[in-house]
Amino acid sequence: DIFFFNDTATTEIYTEQIVGSVRCVQETGTKPKDYSREKFIVNDPKRYFFNRKIRWTNLGFQYDWNNRFYPNVKTSVPDNMRQLAMEVISLLDLGSYVPESVIINFYDKKNHMTGHLDDGEKDQISPIISFSVGLSCVFLMGENTKDVKPLAIRLDSGDVFIMSKHARTCYHGVPRVIEDSLDAEPFENYLKEKYQDEEHAKLKELGDRSADEETELPKNNEYNAVNYLKENRLNFNFRQVEVSNDGA
């Protein structure tokens, strides 16, 4: 089964999550490596601060992308993120669920993800819950074999997509991100209401520009996060990793 709906009432939640996620990636993934770092760095206070080389990160159980499994290493999943997943589970009456891992994918307009199975979790029954924020994308929902032509679905910012039961074991991917597809006005209006007059102007122009010790990049504020969304797509996908005692 697949479930699909749009929640336009979560602008505040998404904005906070975007800021936290961008900072999370800065703190864990922007140290110099064996590539030309400068080529991927965006260091512009009127846009955002980010290393575009980073394509994903995760919270909770840490996923070994190369070997496609979860070693016994985990961090905490913030309560407000867990709440997002549990509200969807409750709304659709999908039974017991423990959001043990959140994989966050970062897409710019040129990025894509080939067709794949999410088969690294021991629990292959509990649904995967996916939140899309930022640019729209084309999402391909296939079958449990690549011999079947997939269904193309457009996912916009605010869309929630759930793969459960049979769909949980099927191929899926993102062949295209749609440039200039975000209506940023709701985000910008939210920030205008949150920050008034001089405080609004100061934060928009300057914000917190103290450099992060690990990344040597300034920290993003909410305006940077909205600017990031205008050029990129974020995908938060929740999954239960371990099989629960009741078999759910």
C-alpha positions in Angstrom: 0.0 0.0 0.0 1.0 3.6 -0.5 -0.4 6.6 1.2 0.1 10.2 -0.1 -1.1 13.5 1.3 0.0 17.1 1.7 0.2 18.9 5.0 0.4 22.7 4.4 0.0 23.5 8.1 3.5 22.4 9.1 5.5 25.4 7.8 6.9 26.1 11.3 7.8 22.5 12.0 9.5 22.2 8.6 11.4 25.4 9.0 12.8 24.4 12.3 13.7 20.9 11.0 15.5 22.3 8.0 17.7 24.6 10.1 18.5 21.7 12.4 19.3 19.4 9.5 21.5 21.8 7.7 23.4 22.4 10.9 23.6 18.7 11.5 25.3 18.1 8.2 27.6 21.0 8.7 28.8 19.5 12.0 29.3 16.0 10.8 30.1 16.2 7.1 32.0 19.2 5.9 35.5 18.5 7.1 38.2 18.5 4.4 38.4 15.2 2.5 40.2 14.0 -0.6 38.3 16.2 -3.0 38.3 19.8 -4.0 36.2 21.1 -1.1 36.0 24.6 -2.4 34.2 23.4 -5.5 31.2 22.3 -3.4 31.1 25.0 -0.7 28.3 27.6 -0.7 29.5 30.4 1.6 27.1 33.2 0.9 25.2 35.0 3.7 22.5 36.1 1.2 22.0 32.4 0.3 23.2 29.8 2.8 26.2 27.9 4.1 26.5 24.3 3.0 28.8 21.7 1.5 27.0 20.4 -1.6 29.1 17.3 -1.6 27.0 16.0 1.2 24.1 14.0 -0.1 22.8 12.3 3.0 23.0 12.0 6.8 21.0 10.3 9.4 19.8 10.2 13.0 19.1 7.3 15.3 20.4 4.0 14.0 23.4 4.8 11.7 23.1 3.3 8.3 26.2 2.0 6.5 25.5 3.1 3.0 28.3 1.2 1.3 27.5 -2.2 2.9 23.7 -1.6 3.2 23.2 -2.5 6.8 22.8 -0.9 10.3 25.8 -1.5 12.6 25.0 -1.4 16.3 25.6 2.4 16.5 23.0 5.0 17.0 22.3 8.6 18.1 19.2 10.0 19.5 16.2 11.0 17.3 14.9 14.4 18.5 11.4 14.2 20.1 9.9 16.7 17.7 11.0 14.6 14.7 9.7 11.4 16.3 6.4 13.2 16.8 6.1 13.9 13.1 6.3 10.3 12.2 4.0 9.2 15.0 1.3 11.7 14.0 1.2 10.1 10.5 1.0 6.6 12.0 -1.8 7.7 14.3 -3.7 9.5 11.5 -3.6 6.5 9.2 -4.1 4.0 12.0 -1.0 2.0 10.9 -0.5 0.2 14.3 2.6 0.1 16.5 5.7 1.9 15.2 9.1 3.0 16.5 10.9 5.6 14.4 14.4 4.3 15.1 16.2 5.9 12.2 15.8 9.0 10.1 17.7 9.2 6.9 17.9 12.7 5.4 18.6 13.0 1.7 19.9 16.3 0.2 19.2 17.0 -3.5 20.1 19.9 -5.6 18.6 20.4 -9.0 21.1 18.0 -10.7 21.0 15.2 -8.1 19.0 12.0 -8.5 18.7 8.6 -6.8 18.5 5.4 -8.9 15.9 2.7 -8.3 16.6 0.7 -5.1 15.1 -1.3 -2.3 15.2 -0.3 1.3 16.2 -3.7 2.5 18.8 -2.9 5.1 16.4 -2.9 8.0 15.7 -6.1 9.9 12.1 -4.9 10.1 10.7 -5.2 6.5 7.1 -4.9 7.5 6.7 -1.5 9.3 6.2 1.4 6.9 8.6 4.0 5.6 7.4 7.5 6.2 8.8 10.2 3.9 8.5 13.9 4.2 9.4 16.2 1.2 10.6 19.8 1.8 11.8 22.3 -0.8 11.9 21.7 -4.5 9.5 19.3 -6.1 10.7 16.0 -7.6 9.6 13.1 -9.8 9.3 10.0 -7.6 9.2 6.6 -9.3 7.2 3.9 -7.5 8.0 0.4 -8.9 7.4 -3.2 -8.0 9.6 -5.8 -6.3 11.2 -6.4 -9.7 12.7 -3.9 -12.2 10.8 -5.7 -15.0 7.7 -3.7 -14.2 7.4 -0.1 -15.4 7.2 2.3 -12.4 4.6 4.8 -11.7 5.7 8.4 -11.8 4.5 10.6 -9.0 5.2 14.3 -8.4 6.1 15.1 -4.8 5.9 18.7 -3.7 7.1 20.5 -0.6 4.9 19.4 2.3 4.0 16.1 0.8 4.1 13.0 3.0 4.5 9.6 1.2 4.2 6.3 3.0 5.2 2.9 1.7 3.7 0.0 3.7 2.8 -3.6 3.2 3.7 -4.7 -0.3 5.0 -1.3 -1.3 7.6 -1.5 1.5 9.4 -4.1 -0.5 9.3 -2.4 -3.9 11.9 -0.5 -6.0 11.7 3.3 -5.9 13.8 6.2 -6.9 14.1 9.9 -7.7 15.2 10.5 -11.3 14.6 14.3 -11.3 14.4 17.3 -9.1 12.2 20.1 -10.6 14.0 23.5 -10.6 12.2 26.7 -9.4 9.3 24.6 -8.2 9.0 25.9 -4.6 6.4 28.4 -3.6 8.4 30.0 -0.8 5.8 32.6 0.2 4.4 30.6 3.1 7.8 30.2 4.6 8.7 33.8 4.1 5.4 35.0 5.6 6.0 32.8 8.6 9.4 34.4 9.2 8.0 37.9 8.7 5.4 37.2 11.4 7.9 35.6 13.7 10.5 38.4 13.4 9.2 42.0 13.3 10.6 45.3 12.0 14.3 45.9 12.9 14.8 42.4 14.3 13.4 40.9 11.1 15.7 43.0 8.9 18.8 42.4 11.0 18.3 38.6 11.1 17.6 38.4 7.4 20.7 40.4 6.5 23.2 39.1 9.1 21.9 36.5 11.5 24.3 34.4 13.5 27.6 34.5 11.6 29.8 32.9 14.2 31.8 30.1 12.5 31.3 26.5 13.5 34.4 25.1 15.0 34.2 21.8 13.1 33.3 23.2 9.6 34.7 26.7 9.7 31.5 27.8 8.1 29.1 30.3 9.6 25.9 28.9 11.0 22.7 29.0 9.0 19.7 30.9 10.3 16.1 30.4 9.2 16.4 32.8 6.3 19.4 30.8 5.0 17.3 27.6 5.4 14.5 29.0 3.3 17.0 30.1 0.7 18.4 26.6 0.7 14.9 25.2 0.0 14.5 27.5 -3.0 17.4 25.7 -4.7 17.3 22.2 -3.1 15.1 19.4 -1.9 15.2 17.7 1.5 13.7 14.3 2.2 13.2 13.1 5.7 12.4 9.3 5.8 11.7 7.4 8.9 12.0 3.7 9.4 11.8 1.1 12.1 15.0 -0.9 12.1 14.5 -3.7 14.6 11.7 -6.2 14.7 9.4 -5.4 17.6 8.5 -8.1 20.2 4.9 -8.2 19.1 6.0 -8.7 15.4 4.5 -5.4 14.3 
